[in-house]
């Protein structure tokens, strides 16, 4: 009676990965489900790489145009701000950092409690992971790059697949299997960079097993993409 079931972010990533792997091997698989789980894996991987030791970077409500001033070690102060991406309606990234004046210390209202139960959204996390401001936690940390074309794919995955799947209104809805698998492959590839190559994630000793799972699933998804693009009559 006193046994407890526990949950953590890495555990949720592993769970979603297992569900997606099972779905890919199913005789009547749903590519929608694979894509949705892959998007969720990416989102949680973004949070894991950004969160630091106290979740300060990944919690709290965000409003308006995003803009940040920061100082990396003893370098001059820099400023970044939200910029649009060609072909995207919702996804965005931060601008290249530019020198700026040191900001004045913000006034803190001691009676106003900071919201620490509100996780930042997918687009915030995706934009933040591409900047040194939020990713360079350690001297060996690395940012994650994402080209404009890839950002458009991820916006489609989030808006047209994940949101449709999570908030499905009964209707007939379809998407190309090829596009679903390509978006899944991109999400998995970025997740591997975030979890195992960014230098920001401290694992508990099970990282080798988890990476093997990622690599096996990524290979399987790529093989399915190759089957769809192979000339007819070949295997």
N, C-alpha and C positions, 0 to 999 in steps of 0.2 A: 504493500500500500504506500510505502514511503519512497518508492522509486520515481525518479523524475526523467523526463525526456528533455534534452537540451537542444538548442538551435543556435547557430552562429552564421555569419555571412559566408565563410568558406564552405560550411556544411550545406547551405542553401545552393551554392554554386554547384557543388558535387551532386546534389539531389536533382537539380535541373538538367545537368549533364547526363545523368543516368536515365532520366525520363526521355531525353532527346535520343540517346543511343538506342534505347528500347524501341522507340517509335521508328527509327530508321530501319531497324531489323524486322519490323512487323510486315506481314504479308499484305495487309491493307493499311499501309502507313499513311499518315497525314503530314504532308510537307508543310502545311500551315502550322501544325503543332511543333515540328522541328524548328521552323523559323522563329516562332514565338518563344520557345525555350532558349534558343540561341541569343535572341535579343535580351532576355532576362539574365542570361549568363553574362553578357557584355555589361549590362547595367550594374550588376552586383560586382563585377570585376573593376569597373570604373570606381565605384564607391570604395572598394577595398584598397585600391592604389592611392586614392585621394585622402582617405580619412585621417591619416596620422594617428596619434596616440589618444586623442580625446574627441574625435568626430567633429571638431570645430569647423572644418572646411566643408563638411557634407550635410550639415544640419542648419535649420533656420530658414524662414520664408524669404524668398528673393523676389523683389519687385523692380520694375523699370529696366532701363538700359544698364547692363552690367558694366562696371568700371572699377578698376583696382589700382592702387598705388602700393608699391612694395620695394623692399630692399633685400637683395640677395647677398648674404654675408656682409662684407664691407664695401660692396660696389655702390655706385651712385643710385639714387632712387629712380625707379622707372614706373611708367603708367601703361596699362593696357585697357582696352575698352571693347565692347561687343561690336562685331562687324558682320554684315550679311554675307551670305554665300550665294553665288550665282546659281539659279535654278532651285533654290530652297526657300520655302515659305516659313518654316519654323526653325530649322537647324541653323546654327551660327557658330562662329569661332571668335576668339579674341584676336585683336590686332597685334602686329609686331610691337614689342616694347619700345617705348621712347623715353628719353630722360625727362625728369620732372623735378619740381621742387619738393622738398620734404613736406608732407602734409601736416597740418596742425593736429594736435591730439584731439580725438573726438570726445565730446561730452557724454558721459555715461550717466544715465538715470538709475540710481541705486534701487529705485522702486519698480523698475521695469525688468522683468525676468526674461532672459533670452530663451527663445524657443529651441529646445534641443530634441524635440520629438517630431520634427518635420524634416524628412529627408529631401534633399535637393532633387530636382527633376532630371530626366534623361539628358536633355539638351544642355543644361548647366554642367552636368558631369562630363559630357562629351567635349564641351568647349574647354573646361578647366584642365582636362587630361592632356591637352595639347600645349600647355604653357609651363614655363619654368616657375612661374609664380606659385603654382599649386602643386607641381609634381616634384620639384627638386628638394625632397626632404633630407636627403643625405648627399654626400659628395659623389657617390656612385649612381645616384638616381638618374633616370632618363625620362624625357617626355615621350608621348606616343604621337606619331604623325598620322594624319588622315587626310587624303587628297579630297578635292572638291567633289569628284565623281563618287568617292566612297561616302562622303557626307550625304549626298543625294540618295544613295542606296539605303543608308541608315535611317534617313527621314522617312522614306517609303516604308521601310520595315516597321518603324515605330508607329506611324500614323495609319497606314493602310492594312497592316497585318496585326501587330500587337494590340492596338486599340480596338480594331474590329473584333479580334478574337476575345479580348477581355470584356468588351461591352457589346456583345453581339445582339443585334436586333434581328429576329427571325426573318430571313430572306434567302434568296439564292445569291451567293457571293463566290467569286473565283479569282484566282491569281495564277500566273504561269509557274509551273513547278521549277523551271530553270531559274527564274528570278528569286524564288523562295530559297533555293539551295545556294545560290550565289550570295544572297544576303546572310544566310547562315554561315557560310564559309568565311566571309569577312568578319562577322561577329566573333567567331571562334578564334580567328587569327589575331585580332586585336586583344581578345581576352588573354591569350597566351602571352602577348607582349606585356600586358598590364600586370599579370599575376607572377610571371617568372622572369621577365627581362627588364622591368622598370626599376628594380632595386628597392621598391617601396614596401613590398609585402614580406612580412616575416612569417614563415610557415612553422608548423609544429612538428615537423619531421615526416609528414606524409606528402610533401610536395612532389617527390619523384613519382609516386603512384598516381597522383592527380594529374601531373603533366603527361604521363603515359596515356591516361584516359583521354585527355584533350587531343593528343597527337593521333591516337587511333581513330577517334571520332572525326577529326579534321580530314584525315586520309580517306575515310569512308565517304564523307560528303563530297570530296573532290572526285572520287571514283564515280559517284552517281552523276556529277556534273559532266564528266567525260563521257559517260554512257549517253547522255542526252545530246551531246554535241558531236558524237561519232557519226560518220557517214552511214546511211542505211545499209544493212546487210553485213555490218561489221560488229564485233563484240569486244 
